[in-house]
Amino acid sequence: MERISETDLIINADGSIYHLNLLPADVADTVITVGDPDRVGEVSKHFDTIELKKGKREFITHTGTMAGKRITVLSTGIGTDNIDIVLNELDALVNVDFETRMVKSDLRSLNIIRVGTSGAVQADIEIDTLLVSEAAFGLDALMHYYEQQLNNDDLDLLEGFKGNLPAAYGLKPYFAPAGKVLLNALANDLPQGITITAPGFYSPQGRQVRAKSVTKGLLDSIRNFNHNGRRITNLEMETSGIYGLANSLGHQALSFNVILANRANHVFSMQPAEIMEHYIKQILQRIVKLP
């Protein structure tokens, strides 16, 4: 096993990891990720105790306990480029010895749970509801840089989606499933669907403002996809990266999507803050029951 160099894994002078500014002891086995740094406090205010508050750039971290369970909540910022930083640094914090710069022989598997907002693409999915990503297609490029093991059903689904997209778009999607253990433990009674993770908010999600899109009809291609009864339900900007890297690194990951918009019906939630608060409390009640 090779030593990891100082430029491959950057450790700050105080022993913390480069971007997240965290020490190995700062990270709980259960990690909630949120996009918005302000949402970290909206989650941790429900903790019984808070032992740690740290921040650097858009990465804000609180670690504490709720009902006796230790939980870390961490903001990622928006997009899978940030997910690349967060997932790799979380893994290094728990699975690399910072003194020797060697991968530990006994690897630790984290439960990584995204709590974020999303837009539905199907007309029958109501706003102000909660949807769980059982898998995600990534329209970004992140997982083209990493090895990932997919089964034959996953590969068949991916090929079906690729064939559904117009060749003129030039897109090269990838596929990443949720962690099955976490999916069964936290969401077996909740609505589930396949999520699209886009590399932007406007044209990459089929929006048109002023800049002219070269992928007109993208939203229709996404909405109309059906492969053996499986359809795409929603759009957001992090899930495929979280799932792909978690799978590659041996962690369990699950994404909860609070549906604030319906792109088919052109409606947006009238009370987004209240709806997010409602579901944060519900999700935390599920998380504290994890073994």
Secondary structure, 3 states (H helix, E strand, C coil): CCCCCCCCCCECCCCCECCCCCCHHHCCCEEEEECCHHHHHHHHCCCCEEEEEEEECCEEEEEEEECCEEEEEEECCCCHHHHHHHHHHHHHHHHEECCCCEECCCCCCCEEEEEEEEEECCCCCCCCEEEEEEEEEECCCHHHHCCCCCCHHHHHHHHHHHHHCCHHHCCCCEEEECCHHHHHHHHCCCCEEEEEECCCCCHHHCCCCCCCCCCCCHHHHHHHCEECCEEEEEEECCHHHHHHHHHHHCCEEEEEEEEEEECCCCEECCCHHHHHHHHHHHHHHHHCCCC
